[in-house]
Amino acid sequence: MREPPAAGAVRLRPWRRDDLESLLRHADDADVSRGLSTRFPYPYTRADGEAFLSGQVLDLSGPVFALEIGGQACGGIGVQQGSGERRHAATLGYWLGRRHWGQGIMTAVVAAFAPWAMDELGLYRLAAQVMTGNPASARVLLNNGFTEEGLERQAVLKDGVLHDLRCFARLRAWPPAS
Ligand SMILES: CC(C)(COP(=O)(O)OP(=O)(O)OC[C@H]1O[C@@H](n2cnc3c(N)ncnc32)[C@H](O)[C@@H]1OP(=O)(O)O)[C@@H](O)C(=O)NCCC(=O)NCCS
């Protein structure tokens, strides 16, 4: 798969086995894992990092990329595409190491990645779901042409707490222009 375009100083490139140390440095953080699936645990152990980099957590041959800043993998972004009658749709996920938050980085990364992924995979719907306690992630999506579609109530049970999910999507017009 081609590499997505860079977002300023952030390169989007495939994960590599030698990303382990930088992955652990940025991923092992309760504030990062809080808004993510339990596939991204806290503490984030060396075994978790090794399992991720060997493709046991996500299929790394798909559209899943490290965010490289200053030569280090400081975060990740990827999409999971549907199949069959949902092949035109995908779900977006992303995270960034805390020391890089609040500088507009993920807004810029999603601005570069979302149109690229929609072109590359032939998508007409790119969805993202955000826990209600994660307003920064919702802002990233709203900054990038995603529309809030509704609330999936009590959708996630994490650490003994039920969370509602805010549902967002960015669409492309159908039928495609000829
Ligand atoms: C969510 C996350 C990716 C944001 O990355 P970032 O690079 O800091 O985001 P940006 O700087 O591009 O934009 C953050 C936006 O959120 C806003 N924001 C930040 N904290 C906020 C808060 N507590 N309440 C409301 N808005 C907030 C900022 O003002 C900015 O919005 P604006 O551009 O309209 O001013 C990052 O915090 C992260 O990785 N979190 C942990 C993993 C995660 O939750 N991933 C998303 C799962 S759905």
The ligand as an ORCA input file, in Angstrom:
! r2SCAN-3c Opt
* xyz 0 1
  C      -7.622     12.973     20.808
  C      -6.187     13.308     20.387
  C      -5.826     12.442     19.201
  C      -6.110     14.782     19.998
  O      -4.837     15.046     19.439
  P      -4.233     16.546     19.368
  O      -3.115     16.550     18.381
  O      -3.961     17.024     20.741
  O      -5.502     17.323     18.761
  P      -5.473     18.778     18.085
  O      -4.465     19.613     18.801
  O      -5.353     18.638     16.617
  O      -6.967     19.280     18.357
  C      -7.526     19.168     19.624
  C      -8.847     19.909     19.615
  O      -9.505     19.553     20.822
  C      -9.735     20.718     21.595
  N      -9.627     20.276     22.979
  C      -8.559     19.815     23.632
  N      -8.887     19.499     24.897
  C     -10.221     19.764     25.007
  C     -11.155     19.655     26.059
  N     -10.816     19.177     27.246
  N     -12.442     20.028     25.816
  C     -12.815     20.482     24.611
  N     -11.967     20.601     23.568
  C     -10.688     20.244     23.781
  C      -8.681     21.697     21.144
  O      -9.065     23.035     21.433
  C      -8.667     21.412     19.653
  O      -9.829     21.936     19.038
  P      -9.785     23.241     18.078
  O      -8.794     22.920     16.997
  O     -11.160     23.352     17.553
  O      -9.329     24.358     18.969
  C      -5.205     13.036     21.553
  O      -5.656     13.742     22.677
  C      -5.091     11.575     21.904
  O      -4.322     10.839     21.291
  N      -5.847     11.114     22.902
  C      -5.740      9.723     23.373
  C      -6.223      8.705     22.346
  C      -7.625      9.008     21.847
  O      -8.478      9.407     22.623
  N      -7.832      8.789     20.543
  C      -9.114      9.038     19.914
  C     -10.065      7.929     20.162
  S     -11.668      8.256     19.442
*
